[in-house]
Amino acid sequence: MKYNEIIGLMQEMTKAGLSKILIEKEDFKLILEKDGVKTSEPDLASDVKEARPNINDAKSAEIKPLDSQKEITEEKTDNKDSKDIDQYKKIVAPMVGTFYAKPAPDKPPYVQVGDKVKKGQIVCIIEAMKLMNEIESDVDGEIVECLVENEQMVEYGQPLFLVK
């Protein structure tokens, strides 16, 4: 598998709300878990077992189509009647990952509503594949609103902060 295919699987896994995916072929085995990516060495032909789903082991879960998920997300965004989002500059997520407002649980947030930010100032962290990526502001101004909750999954290009 190519790197881009694995990243695509991870994004689809997050969108679908799955915590684990197992892909097994003759020459490799790939396990993606929400806690990280685990891979194993190619199995010998004698060790390869045919994967057969066991209906009795299946857990019942409600699976929503991606279109329904998109509608829910759009509804949340549309309900922001307190501020017209288009009139502000936005700081957006440069990657898919988990948003963290603080450098550590016992530390204060990088920025809060009302704080002045300068271009290049760290405003949050996005964890992607167990790597903590410091996200810098690409605009100068004042934080008007934080659009995501701490430890929330964010998508590439998703607005994180509104700045005036």
Secondary structure as GFF3:
##gff-version 3
##sequence-region A 1 164
A	DSSP	alpha_helix	3	16	.	.	.	ID=ss1
A	DSSP	beta_strand	20	24	.	.	.	ID=ss2
A	DSSP	beta_strand	29	33	.	.	.	ID=ss3
A	DSSP	beta_strand	36	40	.	.	.	ID=ss4
A	DSSP	three_ten_helix	55	57	.	.	.	ID=ss5
A	DSSP	alpha_helix	66	78	.	.	.	ID=ss6
A	DSSP	three_ten_helix	85	87	.	.	.	ID=ss7
A	DSSP	beta_strand	89	92	.	.	.	ID=ss8
A	DSSP	beta_strand	97	100	.	.	.	ID=ss9
A	DSSP	beta_strand	116	117	.	.	.	ID=ss10
A	DSSP	beta_strand	122	128	.	.	.	ID=ss11
A	DSSP	beta_strand	131	136	.	.	.	ID=ss12
A	DSSP	beta_strand	141	146	.	.	.	ID=ss13
A	DSSP	beta_strand	153	154	.	.	.	ID=ss14
A	DSSP	beta_strand	159	163	.	.	.	ID=ss15
###
